[in-house]
Amino acid sequence: MKLRLLLSLFFLPCASLVSAQNFEQRIDSVMRLMTLDEKIGQMNQFNGFWNATGPVPAEGNSLERYEILRKGGVGSVLNVQGVKEVRALQKIAVEQTRLGIPLIFGCDVIHGYKTLTPIPLAEAASWDLQAIEKSARNGATEASAAGINWTFAPMVDISRDPRWGRVMEGAGEDPYLGARIATARVRGFQGDDLSAPNTIAACAKHFAGYGYVQAGRDYHHTDFSAYTLYNNILPPFKAAQEAGVATFMNAFTAYNGVPASADSFLMRQILKKDWAFKGMVVSDWGSIQEMMAHGYAASLQEAAELAALAGCDMDMESMAYVRHLADAVRQKRVPEARVNEAVRRILRLKFALGLFDDPYRYCDEEREATTIGSATLHKDALEMAKKSMVLLENKGILPLQLNEDVVLLGALANDRTAPLGNWRVSADNGTAIPLTTGLQAYFPDLRWAGGPVAWSGIEAFHAPIQVNETDTTGWAGAMALALSAKTAIVALGEHGYQSGEGRSRASIHLPGLQEAFLRALVQQHPRVVLVLFAGRPLIIPDDIRTKLGALLLAWQPGTHAGDAVAAVLLGDHNPSGRLPMTFPRHEGQIPMAYNDYTGGRPGPSKEVFWSQYNDLPNSPVYPFGYGLSYSTFTYSVPKLQQLPNGKVVLSVEITNTSQVAGTETVQLYAKLPASKHGISPGRQLLDFQQLPLAAGATKKVVFMLTPGSLAHFDAQGQKHLAKGKVTAWLVPNSADVANSLTFVID
Ligand code: GLC
């Protein structure tokens, strides 16, 4: 019986929720048919390397890869987009290779596929876990309709350094918020059934510690303690694993002198042994090969062996496994058992995705045509964009009135590309709704002027943004327009490609001429509303910030940038966003986070020998958890009740004292007791609840703390429950110290 016919037995349709036992038996059956080279082929991932619907590549790199594919040397492909392309490549794998094992198609569906939601850091600012889950669900729906069955998301790296461009991709500085959001995103992408055609495998990345790159410089060295690893870096990864995330991805960086792709402590000890993770670990792009640049491996062959031994199951774009692993096994430098384990994990994912039952499950041209860009996706993307925005200043100017005399200016006023954000995958330049369009829905005769251009040149994932530092063309005209109106709305900030991978900035001020332009504007105009587009916390100097009439942080809102901003400016959405990351006063304060350890001499102090700067306050401009609303909320004196079983009930009453319905995010922070197992932050987020409140309404919010939620890890990863005096706060942001509660845990 031809092998492919034999293997076709595994393609038999079966219940999508195939039991794990079936998978293992079916995996065993497939593996018994595989040669060593075919096994290693499953461990190899190539970038989409040619237009598969076109002729076979004539020569060169693509031809080599095509031949490797046909020999069964590829297990997965990334960045292939569209059912036609996916089907063509899958057809080669299924019909032209000896065993016909289907490919997995991966892609960075980070904040949408073609209908872009706000960047993940912006979505985190919504603190709305249901909306965040729905956003991921929609990304999966749209991407799977285009043939994708694996996303390299959620990125769950904790970072306290806004100079690092990839803060846009995560959920900010806090491990608790990061863990809750990681869970929501995994659930959104994967749904309840990975084999369903509208769900995709998720990937917790980058394991682990990439967000701690020194000086915020991408791909730079990291140096953090095991104590930080267990208490700050791992919690979101653990949450993703507990949510059932299908895959993990290595970090580019090293921990304790070991590059993550070779780190058996992270992959074999923590992930696969302690956490009993049964999914698959993929390297990051070329990260196996980069062991040589790290000075860890002397050759690609050695890197391949180190990665395979450490538990890296799939090689993204190093060609290390496909070139060197078979020899390593044959020469007994790598046990075949390591290969078998990796292949088992990869095949398990393919079975779970239903690809063995139907390799073309995600290749439905009709579904592609009716799903991508659907009205539902657009509606939800707009809602998410509104919820992500954070009102940072408002001197009674917002919301604007319809009869208000306003003009719009600024480099981003009519920009249809910059606000899309960095990971835009299949979205085309020019597809964002600009602020001009958004505001024209309210002010049909809106007058606007861009002022000096912010950048020029190519706007692409792989191209640097050319920032304008000199050309003031348009400055005078925009200034004159501003002075002709009562209120000047000015849209400034970063291009989506000024944050994201490879986009670190040493200065996090407004790029180019924008800061000078804004300074001139606020010096001449008393009612300036700044709409700030950014992929990270930015610094607006005090001499400008204090003159602003209002400041709305729009982040990079995605496809519905302009209509979302306009809805917030005009009060059709009462801003509810809260900062997931601290806004520093100066780069000199960085890294900084609300949950910093206090040290032995916590500043500031009027005396000299305390932890402080001589030239700057310790405090940020805007703290973690901060955000204003058009409503005003008051908090009652909180109450506390300790239950016999060690649980603690805390409650507070919130009143909306305004005339406008709004949503308050009540945050529960605590200072844990002294512990010989390790120091603790000055305060840390333990829980939060979002509270929609009608005008004048009062609601009670109740939190329950269990002994397990009052715990921390020691440097060996052992969890220790708090014993002693705990101080707690139920407050609107991390800097608010009103009405603390204290209780003792015996
Ligand atoms: C990139 C990123 C990673 C991404 C991968 C595939 O270099 O570091 O997050 O998923 O390559 O695009």
Residues whose N, C-alpha, C, O or C-beta is under 5 A from the ligand:
A	BS01	GLC	D108 F152 D284 W285
